[in-house]
Amino acid sequence: MKPTLASATSPVPKGRLSFSRPIANRKGNTMSTNGYTARHRAMLQAIADGRGELLCGRVPSLAVDGLWCDFVATGQLFAEGLFRPARQAAFGTQAPAELTTSGLHVLSSFA
C-alpha cells in the first residue's frame, strides 16, 4: 500500500508508541525524578565528580571521559542553569564543567 498524506497525518493507533511528548513526561516512566531521567542524573554526577568537559559555544557540548553526551540533554541541563564552565573560555575552546548551586540541589534530589 502506497503511503498517502492522510495516512501520514492520521493519529497513532492505540497501543503503539507516540513520540509527541518528551520521555520524562510520558505516563509510566519510572526513571524520572522531578522531570529528570537517569541520563540527566548520570551527567550531573559525572560533572560533580570532575569528569565533565565542555566545548564552549552558544549551547555547549558536554564530554564525559572523552565521550560526547546526549546533545539534547546537555542543552536542557545548561538552559536550566545546572552547570557552567569552571573558568572563562573562548568560543570553540574546551573548559572543565562544574555544577551550579541549582545543579547540586537537583543532584541531591535523586538520593
Buried (B, 14 or more C-beta within 10 A) or exposed (E): EEEEEEEEEEEEEEEEEEEEEEEBEEEEEEEBBEEBBEBBBBBBBBBBEEBBBBBBEEEBBBBBEEEEBBEEBBBBBBEBEBBBBBEEBEEEEBBBBBBBEEBBEBBEEBE
